[in-house]
Amino acid sequence: MSLDGYVAGPNQTLEQPLGEGGERLHEWVFPLASFRERHGLAGGETNADDEVVAESLRKTGAVVMGRRMFSGGEGAWANDPNADAWWGDDPPFRVPVFVLTHHPRETVVKQGGTSFTFVTDGIEAALEQARAAAGDKDISLAGGASVAQQYLKAGLLDELQIHVAPVLLGGGVSLFDRLGIEPFELERTRVIESPSVTHLRFNVVRAG
Amino acid sequence: MSLDGYVAGPNQTLEQPLGEGGERLHEWVFPLASFRERHGLAGGETNADDEVVAESLRKTGAVVMGRRMFSGGEGAWANDPNADAWWGDDPPFRVPVFVLTHHPRETVVKQGGTSFTFVTDGIEAALEQARAAAGDKDISLAGGASVAQQYLKAGLLDELQIHVAPVLLGGGVSLFDRLGIEPFELERTRVIESPSVTHLRFNVVRAG
């Protein structure tokens, strides 16, 4: 997230899925060994940032994401030019992924442990399926912002990990945009800093 | 600032100048010795948060603020029910304060070193006057959000100090609301954490 609250830049397209300037928010992650390994690349940095990412990957037993994060599209799958998503045959997740959508579709099994299951009956159903798949590991809510807000408002988020990139983006997709909720109390449980990012972790204490 | 970017709650009034729920953002500061001393109260906590506040107070030679922060009002002073501001005869600033307004008014000299000078010819003029008053000390831009955004966009801010309270407020006055700028690079220069707040400090590296 940028300091002004954006998790993607404005004007997201298939060519620029993170929006204009949105790559800036993720710059810190690209050189890391744990990120590179998940993308089939050798080497990379092993530092405090890498440990944060490696820990998340290690602890994640299932992933939930929105349709737009999955493909950038909407509507019927037959008309979605990116229906096979961004990640090719060996996606970096390596666990079952549950994609929220209004459009039914058969589960897609990829290499390396990743599967994409399409859930059409809502966020609670997706969470339930993810929980069954995750065993005693965590369920990672990958995004986007709209899905994160839905889970937060429903009181279904236990923890927030925010990686604050030192930039004011000026516009884009806001993670917490006008939630319109009663205040949610948080408990900050960890701060890890590096020159390129500040990792803040919070428990969600109380739903509003 | 709340984690979702608000520096005051919604529906600010004279009775509730920080808006609904806005007091929550400042809870961490009220018990501190340095805050209490400035408000004529003895005792208080001396901890990491207190040192952050004490340092800011020590380094500040002049303050700039917007009219709404000063009185909550707008328009002609004669019609402003809070034209003498919130802070009584001995305001906590103890340095010259420059108030941005469209409505001319004589400087008001208070006890303890605080004076309020009303600047009607814009943010650069206010900065210039504050700089002359501050000597070799810092100029603190006290707020509100709109004034902070004006100085930021004009490339006149050197440093941002953000005190992140562990709460999602859900609505209110957003510090960085839709700046509509090209990205500003920041350099995070300090993180200080306590159970009640996370103090992030940034240099503004480049205007967009």
Chai-1 contact restraints between the chains, C-beta under 6 A:
chainA,res_idxA,chainB,res_idxB,connection_type,confidence,min_distance_angstrom,max_distance_angstrom,comment,restraint_id
A,D4,B,F176,contact,1.0,0.0,6.0,A-B,restraint_1
A,G5,B,G5,contact,1.0,0.0,6.0,A-B,restraint_2
A,G21,B,P183,contact,1.0,0.0,6.0,A-B,restraint_3
A,P166,B,L186,contact,1.0,0.0,6.0,A-B,restraint_4
A,P166,B,R188,contact,1.0,0.0,6.0,A-B,restraint_5
A,P166,B,F202,contact,1.0,0.0,6.0,A-B,restraint_6
A,V167,B,P183,contact,1.0,0.0,6.0,A-B,restraint_7
A,V167,B,E185,contact,1.0,0.0,6.0,A-B,restraint_8
A,V167,B,L186,contact,1.0,0.0,6.0,A-B,restraint_9
A,L168,B,F184,contact,1.0,0.0,6.0,A-B,restraint_10
A,L169,B,P183,contact,1.0,0.0,6.0,A-B,restraint_11
A,G170,B,L179,contact,1.0,0.0,6.0,A-B,restraint_12
A,G170,B,G180,contact,1.0,0.0,6.0,A-B,restraint_13
A,G170,B,I181,contact,1.0,0.0,6.0,A-B,restraint_14
A,G170,B,P183,contact,1.0,0.0,6.0,A-B,restraint_15
A,G171,B,G180,contact,1.0,0.0,6.0,A-B,restraint_16
A,F176,B,D4,contact,1.0,0.0,6.0,A-B,restraint_17
A,L179,B,G170,contact,1.0,0.0,6.0,A-B,restraint_18
A,G180,B,G170,contact,1.0,0.0,6.0,A-B,restraint_19
A,G180,B,G171,contact,1.0,0.0,6.0,A-B,restraint_20
A,I181,B,G170,contact,1.0,0.0,6.0,A-B,restraint_21
A,P183,B,G21,contact,1.0,0.0,6.0,A-B,restraint_22
A,P183,B,V167,contact,1.0,0.0,6.0,A-B,restraint_23
A,P183,B,L169,contact,1.0,0.0,6.0,A-B,restraint_24
A,P183,B,G170,contact,1.0,0.0,6.0,A-B,restraint_25
A,F184,B,L168,contact,1.0,0.0,6.0,A-B,restraint_26
A,E185,B,V167,contact,1.0,0.0,6.0,A-B,restraint_27
A,L186,B,P166,contact,1.0,0.0,6.0,A-B,restraint_28
A,L186,B,V167,contact,1.0,0.0,6.0,A-B,restraint_29
A,R188,B,P166,contact,1.0,0.0,6.0,A-B,restraint_30
A,V191,B,V191,contact,1.0,0.0,6.0,A-B,restraint_31
A,V191,B,E193,contact,1.0,0.0,6.0,A-B,restraint_32
A,E193,B,V191,contact,1.0,0.0,6.0,A-B,restraint_33
A,F202,B,P166,contact,1.0,0.0,6.0,A-B,restraint_34
